[in-house]
């Protein structure tokens, strides 16, 4: 396990897809048109999704994740 910054999408996600489109690592997928899901291993915590989110429901937090 390692600690790194990882994006986290809150429940209020409107599934617009802006975050997935702007993620340079392909770490975000909009699941069934309902909400965005972050692949914690692929996410680098760059914060581009935070800026792109019109609903302001994405944050980057330090978390323990499994090493790839």
C-alpha distances in whole Angstrom, upper triangle without the diagonal:
4,7,10,13,14,17,18,21,23,26,29,28,31,30,32,29,30,26,25,28,27,23,24,20,22,19,21,23,26,26,30,31,30,27,24,21,18,15,12,11,14,15,15,16,20,22,24,24,24,28,29,29,32,31,29,26,23,21,18,16,13,10,6,5,5,6,10
4,7,10,11,15,17,20,23,25,28,27,30,29,31,28,28,24,24,27,25,22,21,19,20,18,20,23,26,26,30,31,30,26,23,20,17,15,11,10,13,13,13,14,17,19,22,22,22,25,27,27,30,30,27,25,21,19,16,13,10,8,5,6,6,6,10
4,7,9,13,14,18,20,23,26,25,28,27,29,27,26,22,23,26,24,20,21,18,20,17,19,22,25,26,29,30,29,25,22,19,16,15,11,11,14,12,11,11,15,16,20,20,19,22,24,24,28,27,24,22,19,16,12,10,6,5,4,6,9,9,13
4,6,10,12,16,19,22,24,23,26,25,26,24,23,19,20,22,20,17,17,15,17,14,17,20,23,24,28,28,27,23,20,17,14,13,9,10,11,9,8,8,11,13,16,16,16,19,21,21,25,24,21,19,16,13,10,8,5,6,7,7,10,10,13
4,7,10,13,16,19,21,20,23,22,23,21,20,16,17,20,17,14,15,14,16,13,15,18,20,22,26,25,24,20,17,15,12,12,9,11,11,8,7,5,8,9,13,13,12,15,17,17,21,21,18,16,12,10,6,5,4,6,9,9,13,13,15
4,6,10,13,16,18,17,20,19,20,18,17,13,14,17,15,12,14,12,13,10,11,14,17,18,22,22,21,17,14,12,8,9,6,9,9,6,6,5,8,9,12,11,11,14,16,15,19,18,16,14,10,8,5,6,6,7,9,9,12,13,14
4,7,10,13,15,13,16,15,16,15,14,10,12,15,13,11,13,12,12,9,9,12,14,16,19,19,17,14,11,9,7,9,8,11,10,7,8,6,8,7,10,8,8,11,12,12,15,15,12,10,7,6,4,6,9,9,12,12,15,16,17
4,6,10,12,11,14,14,16,14,14,11,13,16,15,13,16,15,14,11,10,12,13,14,18,17,15,12,9,8,7,10,9,12,13,10,12,10,12,10,12,10,9,13,14,12,15,13,11,8,6,5,6,7,10,10,13,13,16,18,19
4,7,8,7,10,10,12,12,12,10,12,15,15,13,17,16,15,12,10,11,11,12,15,14,12,8,7,7,7,11,11,15,15,12,15,12,14,12,13,10,9,13,12,10,12,10,9,6,5,7,9,11,14,14,16,16,19,21,21
4,6,6,10,11,14,14,15,13,15,18,18,17,20,20,19,16,13,14,13,14,16,15,12,9,9,10,11,14,15,18,18,16,18,16,17,15,16,13,11,15,14,11,13,10,9,5,6,8,11,12,15,15,18,18,21,24,24
4,5,9,10,13,15,16,15,16,19,20,19,23,22,20,18,15,15,13,13,14,13,10,8,9,10,13,16,17,20,21,19,21,19,21,18,19,15,15,17,17,13,14,11,11,8,10,12,15,16,19,18,21,21,23,26,27
4,6,9,12,13,15,14,16,19,19,19,23,23,21,19,16,16,13,14,15,13,10,8,10,12,15,18,19,23,23,20,22,20,21,18,18,15,14,16,15,11,11,8,9,7,9,12,16,17,21,21,24,24,26,29,29
4,6,8,10,11,10,12,15,16,16,20,20,18,16,13,12,10,11,12,10,8,5,7,10,12,16,17,21,20,18,20,18,19,16,16,12,12,14,12,9,9,7,9,6,8,12,15,17,20,20,23,23,25,27,27
4,6,8,10,11,13,14,16,17,21,21,19,18,14,13,10,11,12,9,7,6,8,12,15,18,20,23,22,20,23,21,21,18,17,14,14,15,13,9,9,7,10,9,11,15,18,20,24,24,27,26,28,30,30
4,5,8,9,10,12,14,14,18,18,16,15,11,9,6,8,9,6,5,5,6,10,12,16,18,21,20,18,21,20,20,17,16,12,14,15,12,10,10,10,12,11,12,15,18,20,23,23,26,24,26,28,27
4,6,8,9,10,12,14,17,18,16,16,12,11,8,11,12,8,9,8,9,12,14,18,20,23,21,19,21,20,20,17,15,12,13,14,10,8,8,9,12,12,12,16,19,22,25,25,28,26,28,30,29
4,5,5,6,9,10,14,15,12,12,9,8,6,10,11,9,10,9,7,11,12,15,17,20,17,16,18,18,17,15,13,10,12,13,9,9,10,11,13,13,12,16,17,20,23,24,26,24,26,27,25
4,6,5,6,9,12,14,12,13,10,10,9,13,15,12,13,11,10,12,13,16,18,20,17,15,17,16,15,13,10,7,10,10,6,6,8,10,11,12,11,14,16,19,22,23,26,24,26,27,26
4,5,5,6,10,11,10,9,7,8,9,12,15,13,14,11,8,10,10,13,14,16,14,12,14,12,12,10,8,4,7,9,6,6,9,11,11,11,9,11,13,16,19,20,22,21,23,23,22
4,6,5,9,9,7,7,5,6,7,11,13,12,13,11,8,9,9,11,14,15,12,11,14,13,13,12,10,7,11,12,9,10,13,14,14,14,12,14,15,18,20,20,22,20,22,22,21
4,6,8,10,8,10,8,9,10,14,16,14,16,14,11,13,13,14,17,18,15,14,15,15,14,13,10,9,12,12,9,11,13,15,16,16,14,17,17,21,23,23,25,23,25,25,23
4,6,9,9,10,9,11,12,16,19,17,18,16,13,14,13,15,16,17,14,12,13,13,11,10,7,6,10,10,7,10,13,15,15,15,13,15,15,19,21,22,24,22,24,24,22
4,5,6,7,7,10,12,15,18,17,18,15,12,12,10,11,13,13,10,9,10,10,9,9,7,6,10,11,9,11,15,16,16,15,12,14,13,16,18,19,21,19,20,20,19
4,6,8,10,12,15,18,21,21,22,19,15,15,13,13,14,14,10,9,9,11,9,10,8,9,13,13,12,15,18,20,19,19,16,17,15,18,19,20,22,19,21,19,18
4,5,8,11,14,17,20,20,21,18,15,13,11,10,11,10,6,7,8,10,9,11,10,11,14,15,15,16,20,21,20,19,16,17,15,17,18,18,19,16,17,16,14
4,6,8,11,14,17,17,18,16,12,11,9,8,11,11,7,8,10,12,12,13,12,11,15,16,14,16,19,20,20,19,16,17,16,18,19,19,20,17,18,17,15
4,7,10,12,16,16,17,14,10,8,6,5,7,8,5,5,8,10,11,12,11,10,13,15,14,15,18,19,18,16,13,14,13,15,16,15,17,14,15,15,13
4,7,9,13,13,13,10,6,6,5,6,9,11,9,8,11,12,12,12,11,9,12,14,12,12,15,16,16,14,11,13,13,15,17,17,18,16,17,18,17
4,6,9,10,11,8,6,5,7,8,12,13,11,11,15,15,16,16,14,12,14,17,14,14,16,16,17,15,13,16,16,18,20,19,21,18,19,20,19
4,6,6,7,6,4,6,9,11,14,17,15,15,18,18,18,17,16,13,15,17,14,13,15,14,16,14,13,16,17,20,22,21,23,21,22,24,22
4,5,6,6,6,7,10,12,15,17,16,16,20,20,21,20,19,16,18,20,18,16,18,17,18,16,15,18,19,21,23,22,23,21,22,24,23
4,5,7,9,10,14,16,19,21,20,20,24,24,25,23,22,19,21,23,20,18,19,18,20,18,18,21,23,25,27,26,27,25,26,27,26
4,6,8,11,14,17,20,22,21,20,24,23,24,22,21,17,19,20,17,15,16,15,18,16,17,20,22,24,27,26,28,26,27,29,28
4,7,10,13,16,19,22,21,20,23,22,24,21,21,17,18,20,17,15,15,14,16,14,15,18,20,22,25,24,26,25,26,28,27
4,7,10,13,16,19,18,17,20,19,20,18,17,14,15,17,15,12,13,12,13,11,11,15,17,19,21,21,23,21,23,25,25
4,7,10,12,15,14,13,16,15,17,15,14,11,12,15,13,11,13,12,13,10,10,13,14,16,19,18,20,19,20,22,21
4,7,9,12,12,11,14,14,16,15,15,12,13,16,15,13,16,15,15,12,11,13,13,15,17,16,17,15,17,19,18
4,6,9,8,7,11,11,13,12,13,10,12,15,15,14,17,16,15,13,10,11,11,12,14,13,14,12,14,16,15
4,6,6,6,10,11,13,14,15,13,15,18,17,17,20,20,19,16,14,14,13,14,14,13,13,10,11,12,11
4,6,5,8,9,12,13,15,14,15,18,18,18,22,21,19,17,13,13,11,11,11,9,9,7,9,10,10
4,6,8,10,13,15,16,16,18,20,21,21,24,24,23,20,17,16,14,14,13,11,10,7,7,7,6
4,6,9,11,13,14,13,16,18,18,19,22,23,21,19,16,16,14,15,14,13,13,11,11,10,9
4,6,8,10,11,10,12,15,15,16,20,20,18,16,13,12,10,11,12,11,12,10,12,12,11
4,6,8,10,11,13,15,16,17,21,21,19,18,14,13,10,11,11,12,13,11,13,12,12
4,5,8,9,10,12,14,14,18,19,16,15,11,9,6,8,9,10,13,12,15,15,15
4,6,8,9,10,12,14,17,18,16,16,12,11,8,11,12,14,16,16,18,18,18
4,5,5,7,9,10,14,15,12,12,9,8,7,10,12,15,17,17,20,20,20
4,5,5,6,9,12,14,12,13,10,10,10,14,16,18,21,20,22,22,22
4,5,5,6,10,11,10,10,7,9,9,13,16,17,20,19,22,22,22
4,6,6,9,10,7,8,5,6,8,11,14,16,20,20,23,23,23
4,6,8,10,8,10,9,9,11,15,18,20,23,23,26,26,26
4,6,9,8,10,9,11,13,17,20,21,24,24,26,27,26
4,5,5,7,7,10,12,16,19,21,24,23,26,27,27
4,6,8,10,13,16,19,22,24,27,27,30,31,31
4,6,8,11,15,18,21,23,26,26,29,30,30
4,6,8,12,15,18,20,23,24,27,28,29
4,7,10,13,16,17,21,21,24,26,26
4,7,10,13,14,18,18,21,23,23
4,6,10,12,15,16,20,21,22
4,7,9,13,13,17,18,19
4,6,10,12,15,17,19
4,7,9,13,14,17
4,6,10,12,15
4,7,9,12
4,6,9
4,6
4
